[in-house]
Amino acid sequence: MANSKQSIKRARQNSTRYKLKHAQRSMARTAVKSVLSAIEEKKIDEAKSLFKNAEKTLDKLASKKVIHRNKSSRIKSRLLKKIKSS
């Protein structure tokens, strides 16, 4: 348990930041999963438009340092590779 004033504040900040980052990561995962499901259903045009949305979301999270920029790039690269191969 936090004892000092600053540790109480840090605990409060960490809790708030966790909730925000968790929601943002969840949004990104949902965007990626929607692209993957469109690819599975052989809806390539839909997958391409969903990919643009997922790409935007991933870039935004990388710029805010919610996820690492290399992870963002890796996910986008793999998605694009799957779209092109199907």
BANU-213848 format. One record per residue: x, y, z of N, C-alpha, C, O in turn; residue number from 1. Coordinates in steps of 0.2 Angstrom, whole numbers, plus 5000, padded with zeros to 4 digits. Atoms other than C-alpha are relative to their C-alpha. Layout:
<site><n_x>X</n_x><n_y>Y</n_y><n_z>Z</n_z><ca_x>X</ca_x><ca_y>Y</ca_y><ca_z>Z</ca_z><c_x>X</c_x><c_y>Y</c_y><c_z>Z</c_z><o_x>X</o_x><o_y>Y</o_y><o_z>Z</o_z><n>NUM</n></site>
...
***
This chain:
<site><n_x>5004</n_x><n_y>4994</n_y><n_z>5000</n_z><ca_x>5000</ca_x><ca_y>5000</ca_y><ca_z>5000</ca_z><c_x>5004</c_x><c_y>5006</c_y><c_z>5000</c_z><o_x>5010</o_x><o_y>5006</o_y><o_z>5003</o_z><n>1</n></site>
<site><n_x>4996</n_x><n_y>4994</n_y><n_z>5000</n_z><ca_x>5006</ca_x><ca_y>5017</ca_y><ca_z>4996</ca_z><c_x>5000</c_x><c_y>5004</c_y><c_z>5006</c_z><o_x>4994</o_x><o_y>5005</o_y><o_z>5009</o_z><n>2</n></site>
<site><n_x>5000</n_x><n_y>4996</n_y><n_z>4994</n_z><ca_x>5012</ca_x><ca_y>5028</ca_y><ca_z>5011</ca_z><c_x>5000</c_x><c_y>5007</c_y><c_z>4999</c_z><o_x>4997</o_x><o_y>5011</o_y><o_z>5002</o_z><n>3</n></site>
<site><n_x>4999</n_x><n_y>4993</n_y><n_z>5001</n_z><ca_x>5018</ca_x><ca_y>5044</ca_y><ca_z>5005</ca_z><c_x>4995</c_x><c_y>5003</c_y><c_z>4995</c_z><o_x>4992</o_x><o_y>5000</o_y><o_z>4991</o_z><n>4</n></site>
<site><n_x>5004</n_x><n_y>4996</n_y><n_z>5004</n_z><ca_x>5009</ca_x><ca_y>5058</ca_y><ca_z>4996</ca_z><c_x>5001</c_x><c_y>4998</c_y><c_z>4993</c_z><o_x>4997</o_x><o_y>4997</o_y><o_z>4989</o_z><n>5</n></site>
<site><n_x>4998</n_x><n_y>5001</n_y><n_z>5007</n_z><ca_x>5019</ca_x><ca_y>5055</ca_y><ca_z>4980</ca_z><c_x>4998</c_x><c_y>4993</c_y><c_z>4998</c_z><o_x>4996</o_x><o_y>4992</o_y><o_z>4992</o_z><n>6</n></site>
<site><n_x>5001</n_x><n_y>5007</n_y><n_z>5002</n_z><ca_x>5017</ca_x><ca_y>5036</ca_y><ca_z>4980</ca_z><c_x>4992</c_x><c_y>4999</c_y><c_z>4999</c_z><o_x>4990</o_x><o_y>4995</o_y><o_z>4995</o_z><n>7</n></site>
<site><n_x>5007</n_x><n_y>5001</n_y><n_z>5001</n_z><ca_x>4998</ca_x><ca_y>5038</ca_y><ca_z>4982</ca_z><c_x>4998</c_x><c_y>5003</c_y><c_z>4994</c_z><o_x>4994</o_x><o_y>5000</o_y><o_z>4990</o_z><n>8</n></site>
<site><n_x>5002</n_x><n_y>4997</n_y><n_z>5006</n_z><ca_x>4997</ca_x><ca_y>5050</ca_y><ca_z>4968</ca_z><c_x>5003</c_x><c_y>4996</c_y><c_z>4994</c_z><o_x>4999</o_x><o_y>4995</o_y><o_z>4989</o_z><n>9</n></site>
<site><n_x>4998</n_x><n_y>5005</n_y><n_z>5005</n_z><ca_x>5008</ca_x><ca_y>5038</ca_y><ca_z>4957</ca_z><c_x>4995</c_x><c_y>4994</c_y><c_z>4999</c_z><o_x>4994</o_x><o_y>4992</o_y><o_z>4993</o_z><n>10</n></site>
<site><n_x>5004</n_x><n_y>5006</n_y><n_z>5001</n_z><ca_x>4997</ca_x><ca_y>5024</ca_y><ca_z>4961</ca_z><c_x>4993</c_x><c_y>5002</c_y><c_z>4996</c_z><o_x>4991</o_x><o_y>4998</o_y><o_z>4992</o_z><n>11</n></site>
<site><n_x>5006</n_x><n_y>4998</n_y><n_z>5003</n_z><ca_x>4982</ca_x><ca_y>5034</ca_y><ca_z>4956</ca_z><c_x>5001</c_x><c_y>5001</c_y><c_z>4992</c_z><o_x>4997</o_x><o_y>4999</o_y><o_z>4988</o_z><n>12</n></site>
<site><n_x>4999</n_x><n_y>4999</n_y><n_z>5007</n_z><ca_x>4990</ca_x><ca_y>5039</ca_y><ca_z>4940</ca_z><c_x>5001</c_x><c_y>4994</c_y><c_z>4996</c_z><o_x>4999</o_x><o_y>4993</o_y><o_z>4990</o_z><n>13</n></site>
<site><n_x>4999</n_x><n_y>5006</n_y><n_z>5003</n_z><ca_x>4995</ca_x><ca_y>5022</ca_y><ca_z>4936</ca_z><c_x>4994</c_x><c_y>4996</c_y><c_z>4998</c_z><o_x>4993</o_x><o_y>4993</o_y><o_z>4993</o_z><n>14</n></site>
<site><n_x>5006</n_x><n_y>5004</n_y><n_z>5001</n_z><ca_x>4978</ca_x><ca_y>5015</ca_y><ca_z>4938</ca_z><c_x>4996</c_x><c_y>5004</c_y><c_z>4994</c_z><o_x>4993</o_x><o_y>5000</o_y><o_z>4990</o_z><n>15</n></site>
<site><n_x>5003</n_x><n_y>4996</n_y><n_z>5006</n_z><ca_x>4971</ca_x><ca_y>5029</ca_y><ca_z>4926</ca_z><c_x>5003</c_x><c_y>4998</c_y><c_z>4993</c_z><o_x>5000</o_x><o_y>4997</o_y><o_z>4989</o_z><n>16</n></site>
<site><n_x>4997</n_x><n_y>5001</n_y><n_z>5006</n_z><ca_x>4984</ca_x><ca_y>5026</ca_y><ca_z>4913</ca_z><c_x>4999</c_x><c_y>4993</c_y><c_z>4998</c_z><o_x>4998</o_x><o_y>4992</o_y><o_z>4992</o_z><n>17</n></site>
<site><n_x>5001</n_x><n_y>5007</n_y><n_z>5001</n_z><ca_x>4982</ca_x><ca_y>5007</ca_y><ca_z>4914</ca_z><c_x>4993</c_x><c_y>4999</c_y><c_z>4996</c_z><o_x>4992</o_x><o_y>4996</o_y><o_z>4991</o_z><n>18</n></site>
<site><n_x>5007</n_x><n_y>5001</n_y><n_z>5003</n_z><ca_x>4963</ca_x><ca_y>5009</ca_y><ca_z>4910</ca_z><c_x>5000</c_x><c_y>5003</c_y><c_z>4993</c_z><o_x>4997</o_x><o_y>5000</o_y><o_z>4989</o_z><n>19</n></site>
<site><n_x>5000</n_x><n_y>4997</n_y><n_z>5007</n_z><ca_x>4966</ca_x><ca_y>5021</ca_y><ca_z>4895</ca_z><c_x>5004</c_x><c_y>4995</c_y><c_z>4995</c_z><o_x>5002</o_x><o_y>4994</o_y><o_z>4990</o_z><n>20</n></site>
<site><n_x>4996</n_x><n_y>5004</n_y><n_z>5004</n_z><ca_x>4980</ca_x><ca_y>5010</ca_y><ca_z>4888</ca_z><c_x>4997</c_x><c_y>4993</c_y><c_z>4998</c_z><o_x>4997</o_x><o_y>4991</o_y><o_z>4993</o_z><n>21</n></site>
<site><n_x>5003</n_x><n_y>5006</n_y><n_z>5001</n_z><ca_x>4971</ca_x><ca_y>4994</ca_y><ca_z>4890</ca_z><c_x>4994</c_x><c_y>5001</c_y><c_z>4995</c_z><o_x>4993</o_x><o_y>4996</o_y><o_z>4991</o_z><n>22</n></site>
<site><n_x>5005</n_x><n_y>4999</n_y><n_z>5005</n_z><ca_x>4956</ca_x><ca_y>5001</ca_y><ca_z>4881</ca_z><c_x>5002</c_x><c_y>5001</c_y><c_z>4993</c_z><o_x>5000</o_x><o_y>4999</o_y><o_z>4988</o_z><n>23</n></site>
<site><n_x>4997</n_x><n_y>4999</n_y><n_z>5006</n_z><ca_x>4967</ca_x><ca_y>5007</ca_y><ca_z>4867</ca_z><c_x>5003</c_x><c_y>4994</c_y><c_z>4997</c_z><o_x>5002</o_x><o_y>4993</o_y><o_z>4991</o_z><n>24</n></site>
<site><n_x>4997</n_x><n_y>5006</n_y><n_z>5003</n_z><ca_x>4976</ca_x><ca_y>4991</ca_y><ca_z>4865</ca_z><c_x>4994</c_x><c_y>4995</c_y><c_z>4998</c_z><o_x>4995</o_x><o_y>4992</o_y><o_z>4993</o_z><n>25</n></site>
<site><n_x>5006</n_x><n_y>5004</n_y><n_z>5001</n_z><ca_x>4959</ca_x><ca_y>4982</ca_y><ca_z>4865</ca_z><c_x>4997</c_x><c_y>5002</c_y><c_z>4993</c_z><o_x>4995</o_x><o_y>4998</o_y><o_z>4989</o_z><n>26</n></site>
<site><n_x>5003</n_x><n_y>4998</n_y><n_z>5006</n_z><ca_x>4953</ca_x><ca_y>4993</ca_y><ca_z>4851</ca_z><c_x>5004</c_x><c_y>4998</c_y><c_z>4994</c_z><o_x>5002</o_x><o_y>4997</o_y><o_z>4989</o_z><n>27</n></site>
<site><n_x>4995</n_x><n_y>5002</n_y><n_z>5005</n_z><ca_x>4969</ca_x><ca_y>4989</ca_y><ca_z>4841</ca_z><c_x>4999</c_x><c_y>4993</c_y><c_z>4998</c_z><o_x>4999</o_x><o_y>4991</o_y><o_z>4992</o_z><n>28</n></site>
<site><n_x>5001</n_x><n_y>5008</n_y><n_z>5001</n_z><ca_x>4966</ca_x><ca_y>4970</ca_y><ca_z>4843</ca_z><c_x>4994</c_x><c_y>4999</c_y><c_z>4996</c_z><o_x>4994</o_x><o_y>4995</o_y><o_z>4992</o_z><n>29</n></site>
<site><n_x>5007</n_x><n_y>5001</n_y><n_z>5004</n_z><ca_x>4948</ca_x><ca_y>4972</ca_y><ca_z>4837</ca_z><c_x>5001</c_x><c_y>5002</c_y><c_z>4993</c_z><o_x>4998</o_x><o_y>4998</o_y><o_z>4989</o_z><n>30</n></site>
<site><n_x>4999</n_x><n_y>4998</n_y><n_z>5007</n_z><ca_x>4954</ca_x><ca_y>4981</ca_y><ca_z>4822</ca_z><c_x>5004</c_x><c_y>4995</c_y><c_z>4996</c_z><o_x>5002</o_x><o_y>4993</o_y><o_z>4990</o_z><n>31</n></site>
<site><n_x>4996</n_x><n_y>5005</n_y><n_z>5003</n_z><ca_x>4967</ca_x><ca_y>4968</ca_y><ca_z>4818</ca_z><c_x>4996</c_x><c_y>4994</c_y><c_z>4998</c_z><o_x>4996</o_x><o_y>4991</o_y><o_z>4993</o_z><n>32</n></site>
<site><n_x>5005</n_x><n_y>5006</n_y><n_z>5000</n_z><ca_x>4954</ca_x><ca_y>4954</ca_y><ca_z>4821</ca_z><c_x>4995</c_x><c_y>5000</c_y><c_z>4994</c_z><o_x>4994</o_x><o_y>4996</o_y><o_z>4991</o_z><n>33</n></site>
<site><n_x>5005</n_x><n_y>4999</n_y><n_z>5006</n_z><ca_x>4942</ca_x><ca_y>4962</ca_y><ca_z>4809</ca_z><c_x>5003</c_x><c_y>4999</c_y><c_z>4993</c_z><o_x>5000</o_x><o_y>4996</o_y><o_z>4989</o_z><n>34</n></site>
<site><n_x>4996</n_x><n_y>5001</n_y><n_z>5007</n_z><ca_x>4955</ca_x><ca_y>4962</ca_y><ca_z>4795</ca_z><c_x>5001</c_x><c_y>4993</c_y><c_z>4999</c_z><o_x>5000</o_x><o_y>4990</o_y><o_z>4993</o_z><n>35</n></site>
<site><n_x>4999</n_x><n_y>5007</n_y><n_z>5001</n_z><ca_x>4959</ca_x><ca_y>4944</ca_y><ca_z>4798</ca_z><c_x>4994</c_x><c_y>4996</c_y><c_z>4999</c_z><o_x>4994</o_x><o_y>4991</o_y><o_z>4995</o_z><n>36</n></site>
<site><n_x>5006</n_x><n_y>5004</n_y><n_z>5002</n_z><ca_x>4941</ca_x><ca_y>4938</ca_y><ca_z>4798</ca_z><c_x>4998</c_x><c_y>5002</c_y><c_z>4993</c_z><o_x>4995</o_x><o_y>4997</o_y><o_z>4990</o_z><n>37</n></site>
<site><n_x>5002</n_x><n_y>4998</n_y><n_z>5007</n_z><ca_x>4938</ca_x><ca_y>4948</ca_y><ca_z>4782</ca_z><c_x>5004</c_x><c_y>4996</c_y><c_z>4995</c_z><o_x>5002</o_x><o_y>4993</o_y><o_z>4990</o_z><n>38</n></site>
<site><n_x>4996</n_x><n_y>5004</n_y><n_z>5005</n_z><ca_x>4953</ca_x><ca_y>4939</ca_y><ca_z>4774</ca_z><c_x>4998</c_x><c_y>4992</c_y><c_z>5000</c_z><o_x>4998</o_x><o_y>4989</o_y><o_z>4995</o_z><n>39</n></site>
<site><n_x>5003</n_x><n_y>5007</n_y><n_z>5000</n_z><ca_x>4946</ca_x><ca_y>4922</ca_y><ca_z>4780</ca_z><c_x>4994</c_x><c_y>4999</c_y><c_z>4996</c_z><o_x>4993</o_x><o_y>4994</o_y><o_z>4993</o_z><n>40</n></site>
<site><n_x>5006</n_x><n_y>5001</n_y><n_z>5004</n_z><ca_x>4930</ca_x><ca_y>4925</ca_y><ca_z>4772</ca_z><c_x>5001</c_x><c_y>5002</c_y><c_z>4993</c_z><o_x>4996</o_x><o_y>5003</o_y><o_z>4989</o_z><n>41</n></site>
<site><n_x>4998</n_x><n_y>4998</n_y><n_z>5007</n_z><ca_x>4939</ca_x><ca_y>4930</ca_y><ca_z>4756</ca_z><c_x>4997</c_x><c_y>5006</c_y><c_z>4997</c_z><o_x>4995</o_x><o_y>5007</o_y><o_z>4991</o_z><n>42</n></site>
<site><n_x>5003</n_x><n_y>4993</n_y><n_z>5002</n_z><ca_x>4932</ca_x><ca_y>4948</ca_y><ca_z>4756</ca_z><c_x>5006</c_x><c_y>5005</c_y><c_z>5000</c_z><o_x>5007</o_x><o_y>5008</o_y><o_z>5005</o_z><n>43</n></site>
<site><n_x>4994</n_x><n_y>4996</n_y><n_z>5000</n_z><ca_x>4948</ca_x><ca_y>4956</ca_y><ca_z>4750</ca_z><c_x>4999</c_x><c_y>5008</c_y><c_z>5000</c_z><o_x>5003</o_x><o_y>5011</o_y><o_z>5003</o_z><n>44</n></site>
<site><n_x>5001</n_x><n_y>4993</n_y><n_z>5000</n_z><ca_x>4941</ca_x><ca_y>4973</ca_y><ca_z>4746</ca_z><c_x>4998</c_x><c_y>5003</c_y><c_z>5007</c_z><o_x>5000</o_x><o_y>5008</o_y><o_z>5009</o_z><n>45</n></site>
<site><n_x>5002</n_x><n_y>4998</n_y><n_z>4993</n_z><ca_x>4933</ca_x><ca_y>4974</ca_y><ca_z>4763</ca_z><c_x>5006</c_x><c_y>5000</c_y><c_z>5005</c_z><o_x>5007</o_x><o_y>5004</o_y><o_z>5009</o_z><n>46</n></site>
<site><n_x>4994</n_x><n_y>5001</n_y><n_z>4996</n_z><ca_x>4949</ca_x><ca_y>4968</ca_y><ca_z>4771</ca_z><c_x>5005</c_x><c_y>5006</c_y><c_z>4999</c_z><o_x>5008</o_x><o_y>5008</o_y><o_z>5004</o_z><n>47</n></site>
<site><n_x>4996</n_x><n_y>4994</n_y><n_z>5002</n_z><ca_x>4959</ca_x><ca_y>4982</ca_y><ca_z>4762</ca_z><c_x>4997</c_x><c_y>5006</c_y><c_z>5004</c_z><o_x>5001</o_x><o_y>5010</o_y><o_z>5006</o_z><n>48</n></site>
<site><n_x>5003</n_x><n_y>4994</n_y><n_z>4997</n_z><ca_x>4947</ca_x><ca_y>4995</ca_y><ca_z>4769</ca_z><c_x>5001</c_x><c_y>5000</c_y><c_z>5008</c_z><o_x>5002</o_x><o_y>5005</o_y><o_z>5011</o_z><n>49</n></site>
<site><n_x>4999</n_x><n_y>5001</n_y><n_z>4993</n_z><ca_x>4948</ca_x><ca_y>4988</ca_y><ca_z>4786</ca_z><c_x>5007</c_x><c_y>5000</c_y><c_z>5002</c_z><o_x>5009</o_x><o_y>5003</o_y><o_z>5008</o_z><n>50</n></site>
<site><n_x>4993</n_x><n_y>4999</n_y><n_z>4999</n_z><ca_x>4967</ca_x><ca_y>4987</ca_y><ca_z>4785</ca_z><c_x>5002</c_x><c_y>5007</c_y><c_z>5001</c_z><o_x>5006</o_x><o_y>5009</o_y><o_z>5005</o_z><n>51</n></site>
<site><n_x>4999</n_x><n_y>4993</n_y><n_z>4999</n_z><ca_x>4967</ca_x><ca_y>5006</ca_y><ca_z>4783</ca_z><c_x>4999</c_x><c_y>5002</c_y><c_z>5007</c_z><o_x>5002</o_x><o_y>5006</o_y><o_z>5010</o_z><n>52</n></site>
<site><n_x>5002</n_x><n_y>4998</n_y><n_z>4993</n_z><ca_x>4958</ca_x><ca_y>5008</ca_y><ca_z>4799</ca_z><c_x>5004</c_x><c_y>4997</c_y><c_z>5005</c_z><o_x>5006</o_x><o_y>5001</o_y><o_z>5010</o_z><n>53</n></site>
<site><n_x>4995</n_x><n_y>5003</n_y><n_z>4995</n_z><ca_x>4969</ca_x><ca_y>4996</ca_y><ca_z>4808</ca_z><c_x>5007</c_x><c_y>5003</c_y><c_z>5000</c_z><o_x>5010</o_x><o_y>5004</o_y><o_z>5005</o_z><n>54</n></site>
<site><n_x>4994</n_x><n_y>4997</n_y><n_z>5001</n_z><ca_x>4984</ca_x><ca_y>5004</ca_y><ca_z>4801</ca_z><c_x>5000</c_x><c_y>5007</c_y><c_z>5004</c_z><o_x>5005</o_x><o_y>5009</o_y><o_z>5007</o_z><n>55</n></site>
<site><n_x>5001</n_x><n_y>4994</n_y><n_z>4997</n_z><ca_x>4978</ca_x><ca_y>5021</ca_y><ca_z>4807</ca_z><c_x>5001</c_x><c_y>4999</c_y><c_z>5008</c_z><o_x>5004</o_x><o_y>5003</o_y><o_z>5011</o_z><n>56</n></site>
<site><n_x>5001</n_x><n_y>5001</n_y><n_z>4992</n_z><ca_x>4974</ca_x><ca_y>5014</ca_y><ca_z>4825</ca_z><c_x>5007</c_x><c_y>4998</c_y><c_z>5002</c_z><o_x>5009</o_x><o_y>5001</o_y><o_z>5007</o_z><n>57</n></site>
<site><n_x>4994</n_x><n_y>5003</n_y><n_z>4998</n_z><ca_x>4991</ca_x><ca_y>5005</ca_y><ca_z>4826</ca_z><c_x>5005</c_x><c_y>5006</c_y><c_z>5000</c_z><o_x>5010</o_x><o_y>5006</o_y><o_z>5005</o_z><n>58</n></site>
<site><n_x>4995</n_x><n_y>4994</n_y><n_z>5000</n_z><ca_x>5001</ca_x><ca_y>5021</ca_y><ca_z>4821</ca_z><c_x>4999</c_x><c_y>5005</c_y><c_z>5005</c_z><o_x>5003</o_x><o_y>5007</o_y><o_z>5008</o_z><n>59</n></site>
<site><n_x>5001</n_x><n_y>4996</n_y><n_z>4995</n_z><ca_x>4992</ca_x><ca_y>5031</ca_y><ca_z>4833</ca_z><c_x>5002</c_x><c_y>4998</c_y><c_z>5007</c_z><o_x>5005</o_x><o_y>5001</o_y><o_z>5011</o_z><n>60</n></site>
<site><n_x>4997</n_x><n_y>5003</n_y><n_z>4994</n_z><ca_x>4996</ca_x><ca_y>5019</ca_y><ca_z>4847</ca_z><c_x>5007</c_x><c_y>5000</c_y><c_z>5001</c_z><o_x>5010</o_x><o_y>5001</o_y><o_z>5006</o_z><n>61</n></site>
<site><n_x>4993</n_x><n_y>4999</n_y><n_z>5000</n_z><ca_x>5014</ca_x><ca_y>5019</ca_y><ca_z>4842</ca_z><c_x>5002</c_x><c_y>5007</c_y><c_z>5001</c_z><o_x>5007</o_x><o_y>5007</o_y><o_z>5005</o_z><n>62</n></site>
<site><n_x>4998</n_x><n_y>4994</n_y><n_z>4999</n_z><ca_x>5015</ca_x><ca_y>5037</ca_y><ca_z>4842</ca_z><c_x>4999</c_x><c_y>5003</c_y><c_z>5007</c_z><o_x>5003</o_x><o_y>5007</o_y><o_z>5010</o_z><n>63</n></site>
<site><n_x>5001</n_x><n_y>4999</n_y><n_z>4993</n_z><ca_x>5008</ca_x><ca_y>5038</ca_y><ca_z>4859</ca_z><c_x>5004</c_x><c_y>4996</c_y><c_z>5005</c_z><o_x>5003</o_x><o_y>4996</o_y><o_z>5011</o_z><n>64</n></site>
<site><n_x>4996</n_x><n_y>5004</n_y><n_z>4996</n_z><ca_x>5020</ca_x><ca_y>5025</ca_y><ca_z>4865</ca_z><c_x>4996</c_x><c_y>4995</c_y><c_z>5004</c_z><o_x>4998</o_x><o_y>4993</o_y><o_z>5009</o_z><n>65</n></site>
<site><n_x>5004</n_x><n_y>5005</n_y><n_z>4997</n_z><ca_x>5006</ca_x><ca_y>5013</ca_y><ca_z>4870</ca_z><c_x>5003</c_x><c_y>4993</c_y><c_z>4998</c_z><o_x>5003</o_x><o_y>4989</o_y><o_z>5002</o_z><n>66</n></site>
<site><n_x>4997</n_x><n_y>5005</n_y><n_z>5003</n_z><ca_x>5014</ca_x><ca_y>5000</ca_y><ca_z>4859</ca_z><c_x>5006</c_x><c_y>5002</c_y><c_z>4997</c_z><o_x>5007</o_x><o_y>5008</o_y><o_z>4995</o_z><n>67</n></site>
<site><n_x>4993</n_x><n_y>4998</n_y><n_z>5003</n_z><ca_x>5032</ca_x><ca_y>5000</ca_y><ca_z>4852</ca_z><c_x>4999</c_x><c_y>5000</c_y><c_z>4993</c_z><o_x>4995</o_x><o_y>4997</o_y><o_z>4990</o_z><n>68</n></site>
<site><n_x>5001</n_x><n_y>4999</n_y><n_z>5007</n_z><ca_x>5033</ca_x><ca_y>5006</ca_y><ca_z>4835</ca_z><c_x>5002</c_x><c_y>4994</c_y><c_z>4995</c_z><o_x>4999</o_x><o_y>4994</o_y><o_z>4990</o_z><n>69</n></site>
<site><n_x>4998</n_x><n_y>5005</n_y><n_z>5003</n_z><ca_x>5042</ca_x><ca_y>4991</ca_y><ca_z>4829</ca_z><c_x>4994</c_x><c_y>4994</c_y><c_z>5000</c_z><o_x>4993</o_x><o_y>4991</o_y><o_z>4995</o_z><n>70</n></site>
<site><n_x>5006</n_x><n_y>5005</n_y><n_z>4999</n_z><ca_x>5027</ca_x><ca_y>4980</ca_y><ca_z>4835</ca_z><c_x>4995</c_x><c_y>5002</c_y><c_z>4995</c_z><o_x>4992</o_x><o_y>4998</o_y><o_z>4992</o_z><n>71</n></site>
<site><n_x>5005</n_x><n_y>4998</n_y><n_z>5004</n_z><ca_x>5016</ca_x><ca_y>4991</ca_y><ca_z>4826</ca_z><c_x>5001</c_x><c_y>4999</c_y><c_z>4992</c_z><o_x>4997</o_x><o_y>4996</o_y><o_z>4988</o_z><n>72</n></site>
<site><n_x>4997</n_x><n_y>5002</n_y><n_z>5006</n_z><ca_x>5026</ca_x><ca_y>4989</ca_y><ca_z>4810</ca_z><c_x>4999</c_x><c_y>4993</c_y><c_z>4998</c_z><o_x>4997</o_x><o_y>4991</o_y><o_z>4992</o_z><n>73</n></site>
<site><n_x>5000</n_x><n_y>5007</n_y><n_z>5001</n_z><ca_x>5027</ca_x><ca_y>4971</ca_y><ca_z>4812</ca_z><c_x>4993</c_x><c_y>4997</c_y><c_z>4999</c_z><o_x>4992</o_x><o_y>4993</o_y><o_z>4994</o_z><n>74</n></site>
<site><n_x>5007</n_x><n_y>5002</n_y><n_z>5000</n_z><ca_x>5008</ca_x><ca_y>4969</ca_y><ca_z>4814</ca_z><c_x>4998</c_x><c_y>5002</c_y><c_z>4993</c_z><o_x>4994</o_x><o_y>4998</o_y><o_z>4989</o_z><n>75</n></site>
<site><n_x>5002</n_x><n_y>4997</n_y><n_z>5006</n_z><ca_x>5005</ca_x><ca_y>4980</ca_y><ca_z>4799</ca_z><c_x>5003</c_x><c_y>4996</c_y><c_z>4994</c_z><o_x>4999</o_x><o_y>4994</o_y><o_z>4989</o_z><n>76</n></site>
<site><n_x>4997</n_x><n_y>5004</n_y><n_z>5005</n_z><ca_x>5017</ca_x><ca_y>4970</ca_y><ca_z>4788</ca_z><c_x>4997</c_x><c_y>4993</c_y><c_z>4999</c_z><o_x>4996</o_x><o_y>4991</o_y><o_z>4994</o_z><n>77</n></site>
<site><n_x>5003</n_x><n_y>5007</n_y><n_z>5001</n_z><ca_x>5010</ca_x><ca_y>4953</ca_y><ca_z>4792</ca_z><c_x>4993</c_x><c_y>5001</c_y><c_z>4998</c_z><o_x>4991</o_x><o_y>4996</o_y><o_z>4994</o_z><n>78</n></site>
<site><n_x>5007</n_x><n_y>5000</n_y><n_z>5002</n_z><ca_x>4992</ca_x><ca_y>4959</ca_y><ca_z>4789</ca_z><c_x>5000</c_x><c_y>5001</c_y><c_z>4992</c_z><o_x>4997</o_x><o_y>4998</o_y><o_z>4988</o_z><n>79</n></site>
<site><n_x>5000</n_x><n_y>4999</n_y><n_z>5007</n_z><ca_x>4997</ca_x><ca_y>4966</ca_y><ca_z>4772</ca_z><c_x>5002</c_x><c_y>4994</c_y><c_z>4996</c_z><o_x>5000</o_x><o_y>4993</o_y><o_z>4990</o_z><n>80</n></site>
<site><n_x>4998</n_x><n_y>5006</n_y><n_z>5003</n_z><ca_x>5006</ca_x><ca_y>4951</ca_y><ca_z>4768</ca_z><c_x>4995</c_x><c_y>4995</c_y><c_z>4999</c_z><o_x>4994</o_x><o_y>4991</o_y><o_z>4993</o_z><n>81</n></site>
<site><n_x>5005</n_x><n_y>5005</n_y><n_z>5001</n_z><ca_x>4991</ca_x><ca_y>4940</ca_y><ca_z>4771</ca_z><c_x>4995</c_x><c_y>5003</c_y><c_z>4995</c_z><o_x>4992</o_x><o_y>4999</o_y><o_z>4992</o_z><n>82</n></site>
<site><n_x>5005</n_x><n_y>4997</n_y><n_z>5005</n_z><ca_x>4980</ca_x><ca_y>4952</ca_y><ca_z>4761</ca_z><c_x>5002</c_x><c_y>4999</c_y><c_z>4993</c_z><o_x>4998</o_x><o_y>4996</o_y><o_z>4989</o_z><n>83</n></site>
<site><n_x>4998</n_x><n_y>5001</n_y><n_z>5007</n_z><ca_x>4991</ca_x><ca_y>4951</ca_y><ca_z>4746</ca_z><c_x>5001</c_x><c_y>4993</c_y><c_z>4998</c_z><o_x>5000</o_x><o_y>4991</o_y><o_z>4992</o_z><n>84</n></site>
<site><n_x>5000</n_x><n_y>5007</n_y><n_z>5002</n_z><ca_x>4993</ca_x><ca_y>4932</ca_y><ca_z>4747</ca_z><c_x>4994</c_x><c_y>4997</c_y><c_z>4999</c_z><o_x>4993</o_x><o_y>4992</o_y><o_z>4995</o_z><n>85</n></site>
<site><n_x>5006</n_x><n_y>5003</n_y><n_z>5001</n_z><ca_x>4975</ca_x><ca_y>4929</ca_y><ca_z>4747</ca_z><c_x>4996</c_x><c_y>5002</c_y><c_z>4994</c_z><o_x>4990</o_x><o_y>5000</o_y><o_z>4993</o_z><n>86</n></site>
***
